[in-house]
């Protein structure tokens, strides 16, 4: 469960980014970004094609123990 979910927002702003991670998940179809904010929140932004249209999804968590399946605190220890 996320603390914030935005589907296809026209615009949103993130302040106080401590660290940023960008990854191409499927070239030409999907990129993923993680934002680690100074206040301890973690956000994920997915930009992907869906039936030929660009879609976006941003999700944000208050604490790292709420990260989605497959991500753990250990993943972030290098930050």
RATA-V374568 format. One record per residue. RES is the residue in one small letter. D_CENTER is the distance of its C-alpha to the mean C-alpha in Angstrom with 2 decimals. Layout:
RES_D_CENTER / RES_D_CENTER
This chain:
x_13.62 / x_11.00 / x_12.36 / x_10.87 / x_10.09 / x_10.69 / x_12.02 / x_13.35 / x_13.67 / x_16.18 / x_14.71 / x_12.66 / x_12.95 / x_11.25 / x_14.08 / x_14.93 / x_12.22 / x_13.68 / x_11.85 / x_9.46 / x_8.88 / x_9.31 / x_10.61 / x_12.79 / x_12.73 / x_15.78 / x_17.59 / x_18.28 / x_16.24 / x_12.54 / x_10.08 / x_6.62 / x_5.01 / x_4.14 / x_6.10 / x_8.98 / x_11.14 / x_14.92 / x_15.42 / x_13.72 / x_10.69 / x_7.29 / x_4.14 / x_0.64 / x_3.40 / x_6.26 / x_9.66 / x_12.57 / x_16.30 / x_17.84 / x_21.64 / x_21.69 / x_19.51 / x_16.13 / x_13.62 / x_10.18 / x_7.97 / x_5.69 / x_5.79 / x_6.96 / x_9.49 / x_12.71 / x_13.55 / x_12.49 / x_14.97 / x_12.88 / x_10.15 / x_10.26 / x_13.25 / x_13.51 / x_11.65 / x_14.07 / x_14.93 / x_17.00 / x_14.10 / x_13.37 / x_17.08 / x_17.48 / x_15.59
